[in-house]
Amino acid sequence: MTSPLQHLAVIGAGAMGSGIAALFAARGLDVVLIDPMEGALERAAQNIDRQLQVLSSTAGAVPTTMRRIRYETGLEAACSAELVIEAVPEKLELKRDIFTRLDSLCPPHTLFATNTSGLSINALADAVTRRDRFVGMHFFTPADVIPLVEVVRNDDTSDDTVTRVMSALRDAGKRPVLVRRDIPGFIANRIQHALAREAISLLENGVASAEDIDEVVKWSLGIRLALTGPLEQRDMNGIDVHCAIAEYLYPDLENRTTPSDLLREKVRDGHLGAKSGQGFYTWDAERRDRVLRDKSAALAELAAWLGQRPPA
């Protein structure tokens, strides 16, 4: 039986990489967080400490976790890791370049994982000689709070790699699911973008305000989806009922294959959301920090409550 993974490297110290590092360190693993950008590691350490302070309920747990994380600027620091998780920006060539370099630095037994949100796992795996030891590992923000992780195979990923990666995630308290085929967006982002496309279309066509559209999703679909998925809900409602509604509703749903004019205008005008101060809502720094802090705490509480419920 293969022993559990103990040494991890995370490439990229942004919000996602920091969260992944904090997650595994809090579960007792030794983690090296690598980022060459000036100031990135200092900001990551501050963010990790702040997030752990919000989520930790045990006195002394935060310093202990922080001591398990080492901060380095060079990829050479990943050479002793059993699993390397890449979490850099969503640029195919950047990710491929990093994996090509890692492939020459790390011993043959090291497993590689990319935290892409939807880039081709096959295209990324082409950058290494160990395609059988390469997977997608799609975390969700905040990475140390949201339980689910999509594990995505490339055409050559071995069963042993899948078993070891999913075992490491379960040991870290995650709920991994296996995506058997490498398709754009995997599962979650395909569903999430379908929902967002319809929501943006409703806003663009003046059907309701952004606040009311979000209110509908949070207090009808959202609260129900915490307890049942869309396919299980179709069974509960009756597949015949769903089919009858689909007959008249599907033709009227948004089905554009390019981003909407409203979405493009937001990007053109620099209205990029919370990070720019303006998006579908107006954000100041105080509101942004408060929402992020409160949402992380609430999500952690909700995830813990859901995890305690007996399976259906």
QUIBELWO-V903213 format. One line per field, one symbol per residue. ss: DSSP state (h for helix, s for strand, l for the rest). psi: psi as a letter, one per 20 degrees, with the letter a starting at -180 (. if undefined). A space follows every 10 residues. Layout:
ss: ???
psi: ???
This chain:
ss: llllllssss slllhhhhhh hhhhhhllls sssslllllh hhhhhhhhhh hhhhhlllll hhhhhhhlss ssllhhhhll llssssllll lhhhhhhhhh hhhhhlllll ssssllllll hhhhhlllll hhhsssssll lllllllsss ssslllllhh hhhhhhhhhh hlllsssssl lllllllhhh hhhhhhhhhh hhhhlllllh hhhhhhhhhh hhhhhllllh hhhhhhhlhh hhhhhhhhhh hhllllllll hhhhhhhhll llsllllsll lsllhhhhhh hhhhhhhhhh hhhhhhhhll ll
psi: ppqqqhpqpp ookagggghg ggghhhjjqp pppppippig hghggggggg ghhghpjppi hghgghiipq pqiqhhiiij qhppoplrqm oghggggghg ghhihqrhip qpqpkqijqp hghhhiiril hikprqnorq pphjgphqpp opqrijpqhg ggggghghgg hjjrnqqpoh qnqpicgghg gghgghgggh ggghjkhrrg ghghggggjf gghhihiprh ghhggghohh ggggghghhg hiqpkqjqqr hgghggghjj mjbhiiipch rpprhggghg ggghgggggg gghgghhiqq q.
